[in-house]
């Protein structure tokens, strides 16, 4: 499958937006879905539907096998050691809440410290804040530098004897900075500190190898990986998933239930309570196949060329200010235009069929640090082209004309 004509795999690009061709630059928010994913959801619901792990009839057994095949596909795609280290969740947000909640029950004590960064999405801050309120842990923020990066030294200097967890993003959804996860993990493990990675932006754009990164937990958002909404993946090292308690109780996660005692199921069932997002899981197998067919190395090369092209365009555009200048950058271009509110930018761009995001991108701490209330953000997917970025720049110029800039 050639990356050069990949748009034809996505039905949404046949649609017109305000009589314009769609220029979709909001993939950091959620990616569009290829036809093979959409067809797989429809086929499962119309021809193969059954709940998994409950019944012994043909449909249920077949659905269970397909569900577990996706688990194996994820394991191979991220190079986890064991398929039982793959837990399906409602999303990356639930995955991060699961980790914080269960570590809070068993590992963290009052006064213990968790290090996060000023780049973090609220999903990798608020769960730790809950523990700050309920368990009196302390949260320390590793600061960004002037390029919007977090040097490992800024994390290292915060480590104390009380530090129990380092929880950081793999790729910033605002500055695009890619953090040195392998080095951070090596540093943390040398001091017996647990490492939790928010991989929402990393997973769609970077080559993942859990055994190489060596982190303890890695959270993935499937709807940002050309997959369905309502689904996430938590990778957790087996030693931790065996040690930590269940996050939710109900059907599917138990071994034996008596009036005086309950025992829990084996991994990963222990963390998959209730009826799971079966169609989404089964369709996500097609998302992985889609990524594998193109090749993550080809995706990374394509997006690197685009981000460099987009940076050059916007830097030449007077009044446009890019946020951050990290040396190692993913496919995110956040910017402001002097004198124009980001919501106005996004509204005017939308009239030209250019879809971007405006706001604080669930990163208010970072925007406070940058002393701005919000920003506009163009983010890349596999289907974007240099022509899309030209149209972005052209539409920004239209916006400037509206505001007499």
N, C-alpha and C positions, 0 to 999 in steps of 0.2 A: 504494500500500500504506500503510495507516494505522498509525502507530506505537502507537495506543491499543489495538489488539487483535492485536499482533504475536506474542503468545505462541502463538497457534494455528498459526503457521508452524513451530513447534519441537516435534517429536513427543515429546521427553523430558518435556514438561510435562503429558503425559497419564499419566505414571507417579506412583505414590504412594511416598513415603519414610516408613517407619515409620507407615503409614496417614495420613500428612499430605500435603497438596499441597506440591509442591516449591517452595521459595523459594531460587532459585539466586543467590547473592551471591559468586561466586568467578570472575568473568570475567577479572580480571587474571591469574589463573592460567591458565585456558583458557575460551574461550567455548563455549556450546552451538551446535549446527549446525542450520540450517533445513532443511526437507524437500527443497528444491530442490538443496542441496549433497549430501545423502545419496542422493537419487535419481540425481544425475549420476554419482557414484562407481559405483553399482550398474549403471547403464546402460552405462558405459564398459567395465567388466569383463565384463558379460554379453553385450554386443552389438557392441562396437567395439574390443576390446583389441588392441593391438600395441605393440611398442617403437617409439620415435621416432628418426628420423634415421639408420636403419640399412638399411632395405629399400625396394624400389621397388614392392612390391605394394600393392593398394588400401588395406588396413587400415593399413599403416604410413604411407602418404602422408597418409591422413585423420587419423590420430592426431597426426602431426607438425604438420599444419595447425592442429588444435585446440590443441595445446600452444603453438604460436607465437601463436595468437590470444589466449591468456591473457597472454602477454608484452606484447602490444599493449594489452590492457585495463589491465594494471598501469601501463604507461607513461602512458596517458591519465589514469588515476585519480590518480597522484601528480605528473602534469605534468612528467615527465622529457623532456628534449629529444630523445632518441633511444631507440628500443626496445632497442637493443643495450647500453644502460646498465642493463638489468634482467637480473640473474643469479639463477637459481633455485638454492637451497641446501637442505640438510636442515633448516634452521631458522635463526632469528636468531643463535643461538649459533655455528653454523658460519660465518655471514656475518661476524660480528665477529672470529672466529678467522682467517678468510681475510684480512681487512684487516690485522690485527696481524701475522700471519705474513709476508705479502708486503711490507708496509712495513718489517718487521724485516730482511728479506733485502736490500732495495734502498735504503732511505731513511735508516733510523735507524743511528746509529753509537754506540759506547760513550760514555757520558756525556751523550747526548742526553736530553731531558726530555719526558715526556708528562703532560698535566694531565687528571685525571679529577675526579669530585666524591665527596663523602661519601654521596651518594644512590645510587651506582651498584649495579646488579645485578651479581652475580658474573660474569656473561657479558661485562660490559664492564670487568672488572678483571682476572680471572685470565689472559686472553690477553696483557695487557700485563705481568703478573707473570712470565709465561714469558720474555718478552724481558728483563725485569729480571735474571732468573737467567742466561739464555744470552748476553745481549749487553751486560749491565751498563748498561742505560738506567736513568733515574731516574723514579719516579712521584711527582707532587705532587698532593695532594688539596685541591680547593677546598672550603672549609668551608660548612656550612649555617648559616643564622641561626636565631633562636629560633622562627621560624614554619615551619621546615622547608624553606625556599627556599635557592637558591644565587644571590645577587645577582651580576650580571656583574662587579662590582668585586672580588669574591672570586676570580674567575678571572683578571681583568686583573692583579692584584697578584702573581700567581704567574709571569707570563710573563717569561722571560729570553731571552737570545740563544741559549740551548740548546734552547728549546721548539720541538719539531717537530710535535707532535700535540696537539689538544684533543679528548678523547673523552667525550661526556656524554649523559645520558639526555634524551629529549624530555619525558617525563612520569614522575615518580617513582611506582614501584609500592608505596610505603609512605606517603609524605606527600601524594601527589597533586599535588605542585608541578609546574607547567608552566614549563619553562625558556625564556628568550628566545633561541631558536635563531638567528633571523635576525640579532640584534644580536651574539651570540657569534661567529657566522660572519664578520660584517663586521669585527669586531675582530681575529679570527685572521688573516683574509686580508690585512689591512693590514700584518701582520707575517710574511706568507708561511708561516703555520702551517696544517697540514691539519686539517680538521674531520670527525670521525666521530660519527654520532648513533645511539644505541640507540633505535630507534623502536618497540619492542615494545608499549609502552603508548600511544604517540602515535598510531600508525597506525589503531587501531580507533575512536578517539574525537575526532580532530582533522582538520581539513581540511589535506591535504598538497599542497604545491606546491614541488617540488624546485628549479625555476628561481628561485622567489622566495626560498626559504630559502638557496639557494646553497651548501649543505654539500657536502663532497666524497664522503661515503659516508653511507648511511642504511640501517639494518638493520630488517627487518620480520618479525614472527612471524605466519604465516598462521593458525595455530590460535587466535589471539586475535582474529582478524577474521572469526569465524564460518565459518572454512575448516577443511580437514583438518589433522591432525597430520603431522609428518614433513616439513614444507615451510616454507621461509623465502624471503625475497626480499632480495637485496642490490642497492640502487641505488648505482652508482658513476659519477662523472663519466668520460666516455669517455677523457679524457686520462690518467687514472690507470689505468683498466682496460687501456689499451693499453700503458702503461709497465710495470706490475707483472707479475711472473712468475706462471705458473699455481700454484694451491694444491695440486692433486692431479693425478696422472698416470694415464692409462689410455685406454680407447676413447672416442671422441667429441670429445676435446679436441685431437686432433692433426691436422696437415695431411699430413705425410710422415714415415715412420719408416724409417730405414736403419740398418745396423749401426754406422755411424760418425757418424750425426747424426740429430736429431729436430727438426722444426719444428712449431709449434703452430697451431691453427686460429684463425679470426677470432673477434671478439667476437660473442656471449657464449660461444660453444662452448669457448673457451679455459679457462673456469672451470666447465664442466659435464661433468666426467669421469664415465664409467660410465653405467649405466642409471639414468635419473632417476626421480623420483617422478611418473610420468606421470599416473596417475589423479588424484593429489592436485592437480597443476598444472591439469589440465583442469577439475576440480571447483571450484578456486579462482576460476575465471572466474565461476561462479555466485555465489560469495560477494561478489565485486565488484559484480555486477549487483544483488544483494540490497541492498547498501549504497547503490548509486546510486538504486534505486527508492524507498527511504525518503528519501534525501537527507542528506548529512553535516551540513548546517546544522540539519535537523530533529533529528538524533541529538544534536548538541551542545546544542541548546536543551532537549531532553528530559532529558538527563543533568545539565545545569546545574540545572534545577528539582529534580531528585531529590537531587542532592548537597547543595543548600542545605536541602532538607527534612530529609534525614538528619542533617546537622550540627546543625540546630536540635533535633531529637529527642534525639540522644545528648548534647548539651551540657546538656540539662535533666535528664538521667538521673544521679542521684547515684552517685558512685563510678566512673563511666565517664570515662576521660580520652582524648580524641582526640589523636593524634599529628600535630602540625603544624597550622598555620593559614595556608596560603599564600593570597595575594590571588587568584592565578590557579590554580584547582584543578581537576583531572580527577576522574573518578568513583571515587575510592578513599577509604574511611574506615577507617583503622587505629586501633585503640584498645586500652586495657588496662582491667581492672577490678581495683581495689585488693584484694589478698588472694586473687585467683583466677588460676591459671596459664592462659595463653591456650589450651593444649591442652584443659584442662577446659571452658573456655568453648565451644570448638568442638564438643566431644563432647556437651555438654548441648543446644546449639542444634541439633545434628544430630537429636536425638531428636524435635525439633519440626518436622523437615523443612527446617530453615534451614541451607544449605550456605555456610560461610565458610572461610577459611584461617587456620591458626594456625602460628606459627613465626617465623623471621627473614626469610622471604620472599626468600631468597638475597641478603640485604643485611645481613651481619653487621657490616660497618664502621659502618653507620648505627645499628644497634641498640646497638653498643658506645658510640657517641657519645651516644645517648640514655640510656645506662646501664640498659638493660633487656635481658634475654636473648631475649625474643620478644614478639610482639604478635598480636592477633586482627585480621583484616582482612575487611571487607565491601567488595566491589567490584562496580561496576554494569555492566550490558549493556543493549542496546537493548530487551530484553524485560522489564526491571524496572519496577516501579510504586511509587507511594507506599504502597500496601497491603503490598508486600513489606517496605518499611522499617518500617512499623507492626508487622509480624510479627517483624522483627528485634528491635525495641525490646521487644516483649512477651516474646520468648524470652530476652532479656538479663535481664529482670526475673525470669523463672523461674529463671534461673541464680543470680541474687543470693539468691533465697529458699533455694535448695539450700545455699548457703554462709552463710546467716544474715546477709546484708549489708543 
